[in-house]
Amino acid sequence: MADASFDIVSKVDRQEVDNALNQAGKEIAQRYDFKNVGASIAWSGDKILMEANSEDRVKAILDVFQEKLVKRGVSLKALDTGEPQLSGKEFKLSSELKEGLSQENAKKLGKIIRDEGPKNAKVQVTGDELRVSSKSRDDLQTVIALLKGKDLDFAVQFVNYR
């Protein structure tokens, strides 16, 4: 029997992020506490740019955006947000999306699987993904449960389960 396998990736659905951004923009435009403060949220290249006239309002915009992301099933671990910067009279805050498993994160996952996972599970790094294979599908289910139980500082998804 051929080995069963799945891939561990760290990707973000850009359409869901775009939908969350549009929803946040609509809410900011309608909310009373954001009236006449120059509050806005929009794409700026690959980054998401939030602007308002005070640091607290910029952080409130970020909270609204994060709430929309959670409702759409996008992990907040995939969002890399800096500190609010004063630019003239406006405060600006930029966030970017982290995608792809870095080599060190892939090694960290591989070590967890080898140390705590089933002995038959084999791990192979391919680019920015990690392939886990085993003769037993139960072993793969155990690996998925193990990784879901860990508190990782990056978002992971399990794809191509076969």
Phi and psi in degrees as GROMACS dihedral restraints (atoms count N, CA, C in turn):
[ dihedral_restraints ]
;  ai    aj    ak    al  type     phi  dphi    fc
    3     4     5     6     1   -72.2    20    10
    4     5     6     7     1   155.3    20    10
    6     7     8     9     1   -68.0    20    10
    7     8     9    10     1   142.4    20    10
    9    10    11    12     1   -87.8    20    10
   10    11    12    13     1   150.8    20    10
   12    13    14    15     1  -152.7    20    10
   13    14    15    16     1   166.1    20    10
   15    16    17    18     1  -152.7    20    10
   16    17    18    19     1   162.8    20    10
   18    19    20    21     1  -110.6    20    10
   19    20    21    22     1   142.8    20    10
   21    22    23    24     1  -105.2    20    10
   22    23    24    25     1   122.3    20    10
   24    25    26    27     1  -129.4    20    10
   25    26    27    28     1   167.2    20    10
   27    28    29    30     1  -130.4    20    10
   28    29    30    31     1    89.2    20    10
   30    31    32    33     1  -128.6    20    10
   31    32    33    34     1   157.8    20    10
   33    34    35    36     1  -123.0    20    10
   34    35    36    37     1   136.2    20    10
   36    37    38    39     1   -77.3    20    10
   37    38    39    40     1   103.5    20    10
   39    40    41    42     1   -60.9    20    10
   40    41    42    43     1   -32.3    20    10
   42    43    44    45     1   -65.6    20    10
   43    44    45    46     1   -40.4    20    10
   45    46    47    48     1   -66.1    20    10
   46    47    48    49     1   -39.5    20    10
   48    49    50    51     1   -64.3    20    10
   49    50    51    52     1   -41.9    20    10
   51    52    53    54     1   -63.4    20    10
   52    53    54    55     1   -41.8    20    10
   54    55    56    57     1   -63.1    20    10
   55    56    57    58     1   -43.2    20    10
   57    58    59    60     1   -63.3    20    10
   58    59    60    61     1   -39.3    20    10
   60    61    62    63     1   -64.7    20    10
   61    62    63    64     1   -42.9    20    10
   63    64    65    66     1   -64.1    20    10
   64    65    66    67     1   -41.5    20    10
   66    67    68    69     1   -63.7    20    10
   67    68    69    70     1   -42.9    20    10
   69    70    71    72     1   -63.4    20    10
   70    71    72    73     1   -41.2    20    10
   72    73    74    75     1   -60.6    20    10
   73    74    75    76     1   -41.6    20    10
   75    76    77    78     1   -65.3    20    10
   76    77    78    79     1   -43.2    20    10
   78    79    80    81     1   -64.4    20    10
   79    80    81    82     1   -40.3    20    10
   81    82    83    84     1   -64.6    20    10
   82    83    84    85     1   -39.1    20    10
   84    85    86    87     1   -66.0    20    10
   85    86    87    88     1   -29.2    20    10
   87    88    89    90     1   -95.6    20    10
   88    89    90    91     1   -23.7    20    10
   90    91    92    93     1   -72.7    20    10
   91    92    93    94     1   140.0    20    10
   93    94    95    96     1   -64.4    20    10
   94    95    96    97     1   -40.2    20    10
   96    97    98    99     1   -70.9    20    10
   97    98    99   100     1    -9.4    20    10
   99   100   101   102     1  -105.6    20    10
  100   101   102   103     1     4.8    20    10
  102   103   104   105     1   -70.3    20    10
  103   104   105   106     1   137.0    20    10
  105   106   107   108     1    57.4    20    10
  106   107   108   109     1    31.4    20    10
  108   109   110   111     1  -120.6    20    10
  109   110   111   112     1     6.0    20    10
  111   112   113   114     1    68.6    20    10
  112   113   114   115     1    28.6    20    10
  114   115   116   117     1   -76.3    20    10
  115   116   117   118     1   131.3    20    10
  117   118   119   120     1  -154.4    20    10
  118   119   120   121     1   157.3    20    10
  120   121   122   123     1  -141.5    20    10
  121   122   123   124     1   132.0    20    10
  123   124   125   126     1  -161.5    20    10
  124   125   126   127     1   164.0    20    10
  126   127   128   129     1   -72.4    20    10
  127   128   129   130     1   142.3    20    10
  129   130   131   132     1  -134.4    20    10
  130   131   132   133     1    86.4    20    10
  132   133   134   135     1    71.8    20    10
  133   134   135   136     1  -123.3    20    10
  135   136   137   138     1   -92.6    20    10
  136   137   138   139     1    -4.7    20    10
  138   139   140   141     1  -100.1    20    10
  139   140   141   142     1   161.9    20    10
  141   142   143   144     1  -108.5    20    10
  142   143   144   145     1   124.0    20    10
  144   145   146   147     1  -110.5    20    10
  145   146   147   148     1   127.1    20    10
  147   148   149   150     1  -115.9    20    10
  148   149   150   151     1   135.5    20    10
  150   151   152   153     1  -134.3    20    10
  151   152   153   154     1   143.9    20    10
  153   154   155   156     1  -163.7    20    10
  154   155   156   157     1   175.1    20    10
  156   157   158   159     1   -88.6    20    10
  157   158   159   160     1    -4.6    20    10
  159   160   161   162     1  -141.8    20    10
  160   161   162   163     1   158.3    20    10
  162   163   164   165     1   -63.8    20    10
  163   164   165   166     1   -39.8    20    10
  165   166   167   168     1   -63.7    20    10
  166   167   168   169     1   -39.4    20    10
  168   169   170   171     1   -67.6    20    10
  169   170   171   172     1   -37.7    20    10
  171   172   173   174     1   -63.8    20    10
  172   173   174   175     1   -41.7    20    10
  174   175   176   177     1   -66.4    20    10
  175   176   177   178     1   -33.5    20    10
  177   178   179   180     1   -66.8    20    10
  178   179   180   181     1   -37.8    20    10
  180   181   182   183     1   -62.0    20    10
  181   182   183   184     1   -43.4    20    10
  183   184   185   186     1   -60.7    20    10
  184   185   186   187     1   -41.5    20    10
  186   187   188   189     1   -61.2    20    10
  187   188   189   190     1   -43.2    20    10
  189   190   191   192     1   -61.7    20    10
  190   191   192   193     1   -45.1    20    10
  192   193   194   195     1   -63.2    20    10
  193   194   195   196     1   -44.7    20    10
  195   196   197   198     1   -63.3    20    10
  196   197   198   199     1   -38.4    20    10
  198   199   200   201     1   -60.5    20    10
  199   200   201   202     1   -42.4    20    10
  201   202   203   204     1   -67.4    20    10
  202   203   204   205     1   -37.5    20    10
  204   205   206   207     1   -63.0    20    10
  205   206   207   208     1   -43.5    20    10
  207   208   209   210     1   -63.1    20    10
  208   209   210   211     1   -42.4    20    10
  210   211   212   213     1   -62.4    20    10
  211   212   213   214     1   -28.5    20    10
  213   214   215   216     1   -94.0    20    10
  214   215   216   217     1     4.2    20    10
  216   217   218   219     1    80.9    20    10
  217   218   219   220     1    21.3    20    10
  219   220   221   222     1   -97.6    20    10
  220   221   222   223     1   128.1    20    10
  222   223   224   225     1   -68.4    20    10
  223   224   225   226     1   135.9    20    10
  225   226   227   228     1   -71.8    20    10
  226   227   228   229     1   -14.6    20    10
  228   229   230   231     1   -68.6    20    10
  229   230   231   232     1   -18.3    20    10
  231   232   233   234     1   -85.6    20    10
  232   233   234   235     1    -3.4    20    10
  234   235   236   237     1  -103.5    20    10
  235   236   237   238     1   121.7    20    10
  237   238   239   240     1  -108.7    20    10
  238   239   240   241     1   106.7    20    10
  240   241   242   243     1  -111.3    20    10
  241   242   243   244     1   135.3    20    10
  243   244   245   246     1   -87.2    20    10
  244   245   246   247     1  -162.0    20    10
  246   247   248   249     1   -96.8    20    10
  247   248   249   250     1   150.8    20    10
  249   250   251   252     1   -61.5    20    10
  250   251   252   253     1   134.0    20    10
  252   253   254   255     1  -114.4    20    10
  253   254   255   256     1   137.1    20    10
  255   256   257   258     1   -82.6    20    10
  256   257   258   259     1   125.3    20    10
  258   259   260   261     1  -131.6    20    10
  259   260   261   262     1    96.9    20    10
  261   262   263   264     1    69.7    20    10
  262   263   264   265     1  -122.0    20    10
  264   265   266   267     1   -97.5    20    10
  265   266   267   268     1    -3.5    20    10
  267   268   269   270     1  -105.4    20    10
  268   269   270   271     1   147.9    20    10
  270   271   272   273     1   -98.7    20    10
  271   272   273   274     1   134.6    20    10
  273   274   275   276     1  -123.3    20    10
  274   275   276   277     1   142.9    20    10
  276   277   278   279     1  -135.2    20    10
  277   278   279   280     1   128.7    20    10
  279   280   281   282     1  -119.0    20    10
  280   281   282   283     1   144.1    20    10
  282   283   284   285     1  -127.9    20    10
  283   284   285   286     1   144.6    20    10
  285   286   287   288     1  -129.0    20    10
  286   287   288   289     1   158.1    20    10
  288   289   290   291     1   -91.3    20    10
  289   290   291   292     1   131.2    20    10
  291   292   293   294     1   -94.5    20    10
  292   293   294   295     1   122.0    20    10
  294   295   296   297     1  -129.7    20    10
  295   296   297   298     1   150.2    20    10
  297   298   299   300     1    87.0    20    10
  298   299   300   301     1   142.4    20    10
  300   301   302   303     1   -83.3    20    10
  301   302   303   304     1   125.4    20    10
  303   304   305   306     1   -73.0    20    10
  304   305   306   307     1   163.9    20    10
  306   307   308   309     1   -60.2    20    10
  307   308   309   310     1   -41.0    20    10
  309   310   311   312     1   -68.4    20    10
  310   311   312   313     1   -37.1    20    10
  312   313   314   315     1   -67.9    20    10
  313   314   315   316     1   -38.4    20    10
  315   316   317   318     1   -63.3    20    10
  316   317   318   319     1   -41.3    20    10
  318   319   320   321     1   -65.4    20    10
  319   320   321   322     1   -38.8    20    10
  321   322   323   324     1   -62.1    20    10
  322   323   324   325     1   -44.9    20    10
  324   325   326   327     1   -63.9    20    10
  325   326   327   328     1   -43.0    20    10
  327   328   329   330     1   -60.4    20    10
  328   329   330   331     1   -40.2    20    10
  330   331   332   333     1   -66.0    20    10
  331   332   333   334     1   -42.7    20    10
  333   334   335   336     1   -60.0    20    10
  334   335   336   337     1   -45.2    20    10
  336   337   338   339     1   -65.5    20    10
  337   338   339   340     1   -43.4    20    10
  339   340   341   342     1   -66.9    20    10
  340   341   342   343     1   -41.0    20    10
  342   343   344   345     1   -76.1    20    10
  343   344   345   346     1   -44.2    20    10
  345   346   347   348     1  -110.0    20    10
  346   347   348   349     1   -14.9    20    10
  348   349   350   351     1   -86.3    20    10
  349   350   351   352     1  -178.3    20    10
  351   352   353   354     1   -63.1    20    10
  352   353   354   355     1   148.4    20    10
  354   355   356   357     1   -68.7    20    10
  355   356   357   358     1   -26.2    20    10
  357   358   359   360     1   -81.4    20    10
  358   359   360   361     1   -11.1    20    10
  360   361   362   363     1   -75.3    20    10
  361   362   363   364     1   128.6    20    10
  363   364   365   366     1  -108.9    20    10
  364   365   366   367     1   141.5    20    10
  366   367   368   369     1  -118.3    20    10
  367   368   369   370     1   136.2    20    10
  369   370   371   372     1  -139.7    20    10
  370   371   372   373     1   126.9    20    10
  372   373   374   375     1   -87.4    20    10
  373   374   375   376     1   126.3    20    10
  375   376   377   378     1  -130.0    20    10
  376   377   378   379     1   100.8    20    10
  378   379   380   381     1    64.9    20    10
  379   380   381   382     1  -122.2    20    10
  381   382   383   384     1  -104.3    20    10
  382   383   384   385     1    29.2    20    10
  384   385   386   387     1  -130.2    20    10
  385   386   387   388     1   165.4    20    10
  387   388   389   390     1  -128.2    20    10
  388   389   390   391     1   121.7    20    10
  390   391   392   393     1   -99.2    20    10
  391   392   393   394     1   129.2    20    10
  393   394   395   396     1  -113.8    20    10
  394   395   396   397     1   127.9    20    10
  396   397   398   399     1  -133.1    20    10
  397   398   399   400     1   153.6    20    10
  399   400   401   402     1  -162.8    20    10
  400   401   402   403     1   159.3    20    10
  402   403   404   405     1   -72.3    20    10
  403   404   405   406     1   -28.7    20    10
  405   406   407   408     1  -104.5    20    10
  406   407   408   409     1   128.7    20    10
  408   409   410   411     1   -67.2    20    10
  409   410   411   412     1   -28.6    20    10
  411   412   413   414     1   -62.3    20    10
  412   413   414   415     1   -37.8    20    10
  414   415   416   417     1   -61.9    20    10
  415   416   417   418     1   -40.1    20    10
  417   418   419   420     1   -65.8    20    10
  418   419   420   421     1   -40.5    20    10
  420   421   422   423     1   -61.8    20    10
  421   422   423   424     1   -38.8    20    10
  423   424   425   426     1   -63.6    20    10
  424   425   426   427     1   -41.7    20    10
  426   427   428   429     1   -63.8    20    10
  427   428   429   430     1   -43.8    20    10
  429   430   431   432     1   -61.6    20    10
  430   431   432   433     1   -45.5    20    10
  432   433   434   435     1   -62.4    20    10
  433   434   435   436     1   -39.5    20    10
  435   436   437   438     1   -61.6    20    10
  436   437   438   439     1   -47.4    20    10
  438   439   440   441     1   -70.8    20    10
  439   440   441   442     1   -33.7    20    10
  441   442   443   444     1   -66.6    20    10
  442   443   444   445     1   -30.1    20    10
  444   445   446   447     1   -77.5    20    10
  445   446   447   448     1   -19.0    20    10
  447   448   449   450     1   -79.9    20    10
  448   449   450   451     1   147.4    20    10
  450   451   452   453     1   -95.6    20    10
  451   452   453   454     1    87.6    20    10
  453   454   455   456     1   -87.7    20    10
  454   455   456   457     1   152.1    20    10
  456   457   458   459     1   -92.8    20    10
  457   458   459   460     1    19.1    20    10
  459   460   461   462     1  -145.7    20    10
  460   461   462   463     1   156.1    20    10
  462   463   464   465     1   -82.5    20    10
  463   464   465   466     1   138.0    20    10
  465   466   467   468     1  -131.4    20    10
  466   467   468   469     1   147.3    20    10
  468   469   470   471     1  -129.6    20    10
  469   470   471   472     1   153.5    20    10
  471   472   473   474     1  -112.2    20    10
  472   473   474   475     1   118.6    20    10
  474   475   476   477     1  -130.0    20    10
  475   476   477   478     1   170.4    20    10
  477   478   479   480     1    55.2    20    10
  478   479   480   481     1    41.6    20    10
  480   481   482   483     1   -73.1    20    10
  481   482   483   484     1   117.7    20    10
